[in-house]
């Protein structure tokens, strides 16, 4: 994943996700530094709704059935 801001671009790698209370906690690295991202259940629902578009679903299906999927 690549995060772009006005100040910088940073590669983010998520290595682990877990449910803690009513939140989703993502653990990984931002650049070379360990990072943790906490997404509340309300935020996760908004993200899900935003991603439920035909163009995004097509990308997910293509990657699911490609030879490069893990």
C-alpha positions in Angstrom: 0.0 0.0 0.0 1.3 3.5 -0.8 0.2 6.5 1.3 0.7 9.9 -0.3 0.4 13.2 1.7 1.4 16.7 0.8 4.6 16.3 2.8 5.7 12.7 1.8 5.0 9.4 0.2 5.4 6.3 2.4 5.1 2.6 1.8 2.8 0.8 4.3 2.9 -3.0 4.8 0.1 -4.6 6.9 1.3 -7.9 8.4 -1.4 -8.7 10.9 -5.1 -7.7 11.6 -7.1 -8.5 14.7 -10.4 -7.6 16.3 -10.0 -5.8 19.6 -13.2 -4.8 21.4 -15.3 -3.0 18.7 -12.3 -2.1 16.5 -10.0 -3.6 13.8 -6.4 -3.2 14.6 -3.8 -3.4 11.8 -0.2 -4.0 12.6 2.6 -3.5 10.2 5.3 -1.1 9.0 5.1 2.5 7.6 8.4 2.9 5.8 10.9 1.3 8.3 8.9 2.1 11.4 6.5 -0.3 13.1 2.9 1.1 13.1 -0.5 0.3 14.3 -3.8 1.5 12.8 -7.1 1.3 14.7 -10.3 1.3 12.7 -13.6 1.6 14.6 -16.5 -0.5 13.6 -18.3 2.6 12.3 -15.3 3.6 10.2 -15.0 0.0 8.8 -18.6 0.2 7.7 -18.0 3.5 5.9 -15.0 2.0 4.2 -16.9 -1.1 3.2 -19.7 1.0 1.7 -17.1 3.1 -0.2 -15.5 0.0 -1.6 -18.8 -1.6 -2.7 -18.5 -0.1 -6.2 -18.5 -2.2 -9.4 -15.0 -0.9 -10.5 -13.5 -2.0 -7.2 -15.3 -5.3 -7.1 -13.9 -6.0 -10.6 -10.4 -5.4 -9.4 -10.9 -7.8 -6.4 -12.3 -10.5 -8.6 -9.5 -10.2 -11.1 -6.9 -10.5 -8.4 -8.8 -13.4 -6.8 -8.6 -15.4 -10.0 -5.2 -14.3 -11.3 -2.2 -16.6 -11.3 -0.4 -14.2 -9.0 -2.9 -14.5 -6.1 -1.5 -16.0 -2.9 
